[in-house]
């Protein structure tokens, strides 16, 4: 029996871990220990996802909470090291690019424990993004690298990382296929908000590059206000976004919008799949928009998911000015031909491929680097 310690702490990681944890549970040769770092700690962004995604209760909760990048990462490392020394796992499984990802990689590497990274090889090529630093370090330290796309594999190759790299598709596509029907049956969010399918826009804003910059934040919400005069805009407000709007004295820009608290996973799928357009700065939601065949405007200067742009489903404003954001929204909200299907995201069985490869690599008893050859 090989033991895997899974480190998760934020909404996107809960979603990605759900199908993989389900597959691990099917393996008689694998045992999973789940560690919730507490990076997303309120019930609206944490517990409800465990419940709706049917993820087993975490074996450990590190209760890291909100803090500066250094403090949060350091506190997770300190507590996670204790867990790893106690559990003595054969592998540490990390997801994505959060501070929890970085802390998991560093803590495991210091203890010489092999690391498997789901969503390896993504690059925005913007080193001002904390996520870019996290994913580069995590990839450099990882033994098994699960790349979702050919572009991700190529990014790793350019950095000299070729051993233990597997192109497996995207686990979030697995989730989209798995839960869409359940969301349509179980979610009442549209009725509760008096929304009609394809008659509203869904918006999410949470990245520090947007929320912590008054000019960018004001441009984004001023553009949303303009668009809301033509079509309702629903925004599940992130705690940081709400805080910074108030701090910059911009909270009046929320008045014309339908502002709701963060919603659970099934409600979010329902809102996404029924929207006419999605406006977001989230990496995961860009893809979820494509999975549900909903056009997307990404409020960033670059994206890791270049396939969505190349296929015509996603657009990035040239700069985050009110004019450019509004122009991008106007461009994408009008139905037009030319959108392509993306084959890069796999066959809906990425979680199965990942679990089988982890099992094969651990059972092979190879050394650390090259474990996944």
C-alpha positions in Angstrom: 0.0 0.0 0.0 1.4 3.3 -1.1 0.5 6.5 0.8 -0.3 9.8 -1.0 -0.6 13.1 0.9 -2.8 15.5 -1.1 -2.3 19.2 -0.3 -5.2 21.5 -1.2 -6.4 24.8 0.1 -8.3 26.9 -2.4 -11.5 26.6 -4.4 -9.9 25.5 -7.7 -7.9 22.8 -5.9 -11.0 21.4 -4.3 -12.5 21.1 -7.8 -9.5 19.5 -9.4 -8.9 17.1 -6.5 -12.5 15.7 -6.5 -12.3 13.3 -9.4 -8.7 12.3 -8.6 -9.6 11.5 -5.0 -12.5 9.4 -6.3 -10.1 7.5 -8.5 -7.5 7.0 -5.8 -10.2 5.5 -3.6 -10.8 2.8 -6.2 -7.2 1.6 -6.1 -6.4 -1.1 -3.6 -2.7 -0.2 -3.7 -3.2 3.5 -2.9 -4.2 5.3 0.3 -4.8 9.0 0.3 -4.4 11.4 3.2 -6.0 14.8 2.5 -4.5 18.0 4.0 -6.6 21.2 3.8 -4.2 24.1 4.4 -7.0 26.5 5.2 -6.0 29.0 2.5 -9.7 29.4 1.7 -11.2 29.1 5.1 -14.8 30.4 5.1 -17.6 27.9 4.4 -18.6 29.7 1.2 -15.3 29.1 -0.3 -14.3 25.8 1.4 -16.7 23.5 3.3 -19.5 23.7 0.7 -17.2 22.5 -2.0 -16.1 19.4 0.0 -19.8 18.6 0.5 -21.0 19.2 -3.0 -18.0 17.6 -4.7 -18.2 14.6 -2.3 -14.6 15.0 -1.3 -13.7 13.0 1.9 -13.3 15.1 5.0 -9.7 16.3 5.3 -7.6 14.2 7.6 -5.8 17.5 8.6 -6.8 21.1 8.5 -3.8 23.5 9.0 -6.0 26.6 9.4 -3.6 28.9 7.7 -6.1 31.6 6.9 -5.4 34.9 5.2 -2.0 36.6 5.4 0.8 38.0 3.3 2.3 35.6 0.7 5.4 34.9 2.8 3.5 34.5 6.1 0.8 32.3 4.6 3.3 30.1 2.7 5.6 29.8 5.7 2.8 28.9 8.2 1.6 26.2 5.8 5.1 24.8 5.5 5.7 24.7 9.2 2.5 22.8 9.9 2.7 20.6 6.8 6.2 19.5 7.7 4.8 18.0 10.9 2.1 16.1 9.0 4.6 14.8 6.4 7.0 13.6 9.2 4.2 11.8 10.9 2.6 10.3 7.8 5.8 9.5 5.9 4.0 9.4 2.5 5.4 7.9 -0.7 4.3 10.9 -2.6 2.9 14.4 -2.1 0.2 15.4 -4.6 -0.2 19.1 -5.3 -2.5 21.1 -7.6 -2.3 24.3 -9.6 -0.4 27.4 -8.5 -1.5 28.7 -5.1 0.6 29.4 -2.0 -0.6 26.0 -0.8 0.9 24.5 -4.0 4.2 26.2 -3.3 4.3 25.3 0.4 3.5 21.7 -0.4 6.3 21.5 -3.0 8.9 23.1 -0.7 7.9 21.1 2.4 8.0 17.8 0.5 11.3 18.6 -1.4 13.1 19.4 1.9 12.1 16.0 3.2 13.0 14.3 -0.1 9.5 13.1 -0.7 8.6 12.7 -4.4 6.1 15.3 -5.7 3.4 14.9 -8.3 2.1 18.2 -9.7 -1.3 18.3 -11.4 -1.6 21.2 -13.9 2.2 21.4 -14.5 3.7 23.5 -17.3 1.3 26.4 -17.3 3.0 29.7 -17.9 1.7 33.3 -18.2 5.3 34.6 -18.6 4.4 37.4 -16.1 6.7 37.2 -13.1 4.7 39.8 -11.2 2.0 37.2 -10.8 2.5 35.2 -7.5 0.9 32.2 -9.3 3.6 32.3 -11.9 6.4 32.1 -9.3 4.5 29.3 -7.5 4.0 27.1 -10.6 7.6 27.5 -11.8 9.0 26.5 -8.4 6.5 23.6 -8.0 7.4 22.3 -11.5 11.1 22.5 -10.8 10.8 20.5 -7.6 8.3 17.9 -8.9 9.1 14.4 -9.9 5.9 13.6 -11.8 4.5 16.4 -13.9 0.9 16.1 -15.2 0.6 18.6 -18.0 -2.9 19.3 -19.3 -2.0 20.4 -22.8 0.7 20.2 -25.5 1.6 23.8 -24.8 2.2 23.0 -21.2 4.5 20.1 -22.2 6.4 22.5 -24.6 6.8 25.1 -21.8 8.4 22.5 -19.6 10.7 21.3 -22.4 11.9 24.9 -23.0 12.9 25.0 -19.3 14.8 21.7 -19.6 12.2 19.6 -17.8 11.4 16.4 -19.8 11.7 13.6 -17.3 8.5 12.4 -15.6 6.3 14.7 -17.8 2.9 13.3 -18.9 0.2 15.0 -21.0 -3.0 13.8 -19.4 -5.6 16.4 -20.3 -7.5 18.6 -17.9 -9.1 17.3 -14.7 -11.5 20.2 -14.7 -13.0 18.9 -17.9 -13.7 15.7 -16.0 -15.5 17.7 -13.4 -17.5 19.7 -15.9 -18.8 16.5 -17.5 -19.4 14.8 -14.2 -21.4 17.6 -12.4 -23.2 19.6 -15.1 -26.4 17.5 -15.1 -26.4 17.4 -11.3 -26.1 21.2 -11.1 -29.0 21.6 -13.5 -31.2 19.4 -11.3 -30.1 20.5 -7.9 -29.4 24.2 -8.2 -32.1 26.9 -7.8 -29.8 29.9 -8.1 -31.3 31.2 -11.3 -34.9 31.1 -9.9 -33.7 32.7 -6.6 -32.0 35.6 -8.5 -34.9 35.8 -11.0 -32.5 35.2 -13.9 -33.4 33.7 -17.3 -30.9 31.5 -19.2 -28.7 33.4 -21.6 -30.1 36.7 -20.5 -27.4 37.8 -18.0 -23.6 38.1 -17.7 -21.6 36.4 -14.9 -18.5 38.3 -13.6 -15.8 37.3 -11.2 -12.9 39.5 -10.0 -10.4 38.4 -7.4 -6.7 38.6 -8.6 -4.5 40.9 -6.6 -3.2 42.5 -9.8 -6.8 43.8 -10.3 -8.1 44.2 -6.8 -5.0 46.0 -5.3 -4.7 48.5 -8.2 -7.2 51.3 -7.8 -7.0 52.3 -11.5 -7.5 48.8 -12.8 -10.3 48.0 -10.3 -12.1 51.3 -11.1 -11.8 50.6 -14.9 -13.2 47.1 -14.5 -16.2 48.0 -12.4 -16.9 51.2 -14.4 -17.1 49.0 -17.5 -19.4 46.5 -15.7 -21.7 49.4 -14.7 -21.9 50.5 -18.3 -22.7 47.1 -19.6 -25.2 46.4 -16.8 -27.5 49.1 -18.3 -28.0 46.7 -21.3 -28.0 43.3 -19.6 -28.0 42.2 -15.9 -24.6 41.3 -14.4 -24.3 38.9 -11.6 -21.1 39.0 -9.5 -20.3 36.6 -6.6 -18.1 39.0 -4.7 -14.8 37.8 -3.4 -14.0 39.0 0.1 -10.8 40.7 -1.1 -12.6 42.5 -3.9 -15.2 43.8 -1.6 -12.6 45.0 0.9 -10.6 46.8 -1.7 -13.6 48.5 -3.4 -14.5 49.9 0.0 -10.9 50.9 0.8 -10.6 52.8 -2.5 -14.1 54.3 -2.0 -15.4 52.6 -5.1 -18.1 50.5 -3.5 -20.8 52.7 -5.1 -19.9 50.9 -8.4 -21.5 47.8 -7.0 -25.0 49.4 -6.8 -26.1 48.6 -10.4 -24.8 45.0 -10.3 -26.5 41.9 -8.8 -23.9 41.3 -6.1 -24.1 37.9 -4.2 -21.9 36.2 -1.7 -19.6 33.4 -3.0 -21.7 30.5 -4.1 -21.2 26.7 -3.9 -19.9 24.6 -6.7 -23.2 23.4 -8.1 -24.7 27.0 -8.1 -21.5 28.2 -9.8 -21.8 25.6 -12.6 -25.4 26.6 -13.1 -24.5 30.3 -13.3 -21.7 29.6 -15.7 -23.5 27.3 -18.0 -26.6 29.5 -18.3 -24.7 32.8 -18.8 -24.7 34.7 -22.1 -21.1 35.8 -21.4 -18.6 35.3 -18.6 -16.2 38.1 -17.5 -13.4 36.9 -15.2 -9.8 37.1 -14.1 -9.8 33.5 -12.9 -7.7 30.9 -14.8 -10.1 28.1 -14.0 -13.3 29.9 -14.9 -11.8 30.7 -18.4 -11.8 27.0 -19.1 -15.1 26.3 -17.4 -16.6 28.9 -19.7 -15.3 26.9 -22.7 -16.5 23.6 -21.3 -20.0 25.1 -21.1 -19.5 26.8 -24.6 -20.0 30.3 -23.1 -17.9 33.1 -24.5 -15.4 34.7 -22.1 -13.7 38.0 -21.6 -10.6 37.6 -19.4 -9.6 40.7 -17.4 -5.9 40.1 -17.5 -2.9 41.0 -19.7 -2.1 37.4 -20.5 -3.6 33.9 -20.0 -2.1 30.4 -19.4 -5.0 29.0 -21.4 -4.0 30.3 -24.9 -6.0 27.5 -26.5 -9.3 29.3 -25.5 -8.1 32.5 -27.2 -6.9 30.8 -30.3 -10.2 28.9 -30.7 -12.2 32.1 -30.5 -13.9 31.4 -27.1 -11.9 33.9 -25.1 -10.6 37.4 -25.6 -8.2 39.6 -23.5 -8.6 43.4 -23.7 -5.5 45.1 -25.0 -5.4 47.1 -21.8 -7.8 47.2 -18.9 -9.3 50.6 -19.8 -13.0 51.1 -19.6 -13.1 51.5 -23.3 -11.2 48.3 -24.1 -13.1 46.2 -21.6 -16.4 47.5 -22.9 -15.3 46.9 -26.5 -14.2 43.3 -25.7 -17.5 42.6 -24.0 -19.4 44.0 -27.0 -17.3 41.9 -29.4 -17.9 38.6 -27.5 -21.5 39.0 -26.5 -22.7 39.0 -30.1 -23.0 35.5 -31.5 -20.6 34.8 -34.4 -19.2 31.9 -36.2 -15.6 30.8 -36.2 -15.3 29.3 -32.7 -13.4 25.9 -32.7 -13.5 22.9 -30.5 -10.4 22.3 -28.3 -9.2 18.8 -28.3 -6.3 19.6 -25.9 -8.3 19.2 -22.7 -8.6 15.4 -23.0 -11.3 12.8 -23.1 -12.9 13.4 -19.7 -10.8 10.7 -18.0 -7.8 12.7 -17.0 -8.3 11.8 -13.3 -8.1 8.1 -14.2 -4.9 8.6 -16.3 -3.3 10.6 -13.4 -4.2 8.0 -10.7 -3.0 5.1 -12.9 0.3 6.9 -13.6 0.9 7.8 -10.0 0.3 4.2 -9.0 2.6 2.9 -11.7 5.4 5.3 -10.8 5.2 4.5 -7.1 5.0 0.8 -7.6 8.0 0.9 -10.0 10.3 1.9 -7.1 12.4 4.1 -9.4 14.5 6.9 -8.0 13.1 10.3 -7.5 13.9 12.1 -10.8 12.8 10.0 -13.7 10.2 8.3 -11.5 7.6 9.0 -14.2 9.6 8.0 -17.2 
